Amino acid sequence: MNAWIKPVAPLVLAALLAGCRGGGAFLLGTALGASVVTAAVVSSRPPPPPQVVYAPPPRPGHDWQPGYWVLRDDRWEWIDGHWVANHPGYAWQPAHWVEDPDQRWRLIPGGWVPAR
């Protein structure tokens, strides 16, 4: 085993286990402080309509990730919205569902994209 793998492997395993959620989807806190869905979440049926939730007023230095649905164990579960700390040079792209051409629904995880 490579010399660098042994010391790094426990850290990677700890991060995976700490971020593991029900339904087989892994949610990991990234170095940027945001949660990212790393397992594909695909459904043959569309997610329910978004819940009507009070959106808090803007918070300096943060972007708002609106709430969204995830499919866990064949049940829809609502993930509450939350603040994500800004990072210079990047913009937050919120998690959202899209319908593929084959009429399957796919969750696009939230993440940082280079600012324009």
C-alpha positions as semicolon CSV with decimal commas, in nm:
position;residue;x (nm);y (nm);z (nm)
1;M;0,000;0,000;0,000
2;N;0,135;0,345;-0,085
3;A;0,285;0,530;0,210
4;W;0,035;0,818;0,183
5;I;-0,277;0,597;0,166
6;K;-0,248;0,448;0,516
7;P;-0,260;0,783;0,703
8;V;-0,528;0,929;0,473
9;A;-0,766;0,628;0,461
10;P;-0,899;0,668;0,818
11;L;-0,974;1,035;0,753
12;V;-1,166;0,956;0,434
13;L;-1,358;0,677;0,609
14;A;-1,443;0,907;0,902
15;A;-1,572;1,173;0,663
16;L;-1,787;0,920;0,478
17;L;-1,932;0,771;0,796
18;A;-1,998;1,112;0,951
19;G;-2,182;1,222;0,639
20;C;-2,378;0,903;0,576
21;R;-2,756;0,945;0,580
22;G;-3,046;0,700;0,534
23;G;-3,139;0,575;0,191
24;G;-2,786;0,515;0,074
25;A;-2,711;0,876;-0,020
26;F;-2,388;1,012;0,120
27;L;-2,386;1,372;0,234
28;L;-2,039;1,504;0,302
29;G;-1,942;1,835;0,453
30;T;-1,692;1,975;0,207
31;A;-1,399;2,195;0,292
32;L;-1,622;2,483;0,186
33;G;-1,878;2,397;0,454
34;A;-2,160;2,288;0,223
35;S;-2,329;1,950;0,203
36;V;-2,306;1,769;-0,126
37;V;-2,505;1,468;-0,246
38;T;-2,248;1,227;-0,383
39;A;-2,479;0,937;-0,470
40;A;-2,712;0,964;-0,768
41;V;-3,072;1,028;-0,668
42;V;-3,302;0,934;-0,956
43;S;-3,677;0,879;-0,959
44;S;-3,929;0,766;-1,218
45;R;-4,185;0,996;-1,057
46;P;-4,148;1,371;-1,003
47;P;-4,080;1,510;-0,656
48;P;-4,376;1,666;-0,473
49;P;-4,424;2,043;-0,512
50;P;-4,186;2,246;-0,295
51;Q;-4,317;2,323;0,051
52;V;-4,417;2,684;0,108
53;V;-4,168;2,799;0,368
54;Y;-4,079;3,141;0,505
55;A;-3,756;3,253;0,340
56;P;-3,544;3,453;0,583
57;P;-3,414;3,797;0,487
58;P;-3,073;3,813;0,319
59;R;-2,779;3,739;0,547
60;P;-2,449;3,916;0,470
61;G;-2,178;3,678;0,355
62;H;-2,419;3,389;0,289
63;D;-2,634;3,238;0,014
64;W;-2,966;3,065;0,077
65;Q;-3,010;2,700;-0,022
66;P;-3,390;2,659;-0,051
67;G;-3,547;2,342;0,085
68;Y;-3,591;2,046;-0,152
69;W;-3,718;1,689;-0,159
70;V;-3,501;1,376;-0,149
71;L;-3,613;1,020;-0,207
72;R;-3,513;0,785;0,076
73;D;-3,635;0,427;0,102
74;D;-3,907;0,503;-0,157
75;R;-4,041;0,794;0,054
76;W;-4,009;1,164;-0,017
77;E;-3,841;1,357;0,264
78;W;-3,813;1,735;0,285
79;I;-3,469;1,888;0,346
80;D;-3,505;2,229;0,511
81;G;-3,342;2,532;0,354
82;H;-3,024;2,662;0,511
83;W;-2,757;2,928;0,481
84;V;-2,432;2,852;0,299
85;A;-2,132;3,078;0,367
86;N;-2,010;3,269;0,061
87;H;-1,671;3,198;-0,093
88;P;-1,491;3,468;-0,294
89;G;-1,491;3,399;-0,665
90;Y;-1,774;3,143;-0,646
91;A;-2,153;3,146;-0,660
92;W;-2,381;2,891;-0,493
93;Q;-2,592;2,684;-0,733
94;P;-2,883;2,546;-0,524
95;A;-2,983;2,179;-0,527
96;H;-3,277;2,119;-0,762
97;W;-3,459;1,849;-0,958
98;V;-3,453;1,820;-1,339
99;E;-3,641;1,587;-1,570
100;D;-3,419;1,395;-1,811
101;P;-3,525;1,332;-2,173
102;D;-3,611;0,973;-2,071
103;Q;-3,871;1,115;-1,827
104;R;-3,674;1,025;-1,515
105;W;-3,613;1,284;-1,246
106;R;-3,261;1,354;-1,122
107;L;-3,149;1,558;-0,820
108;I;-2,875;1,804;-0,909
109;P;-2,682;1,868;-0,587
110;G;-2,606;2,218;-0,471
111;G;-2,249;2,330;-0,520
112;W;-2,008;2,609;-0,587
113;V;-1,952;2,728;-0,944
114;P;-1,703;2,992;-1,059
115;A;-1,859;3,341;-1,048
116;R;-1,899;3,517;-1,378
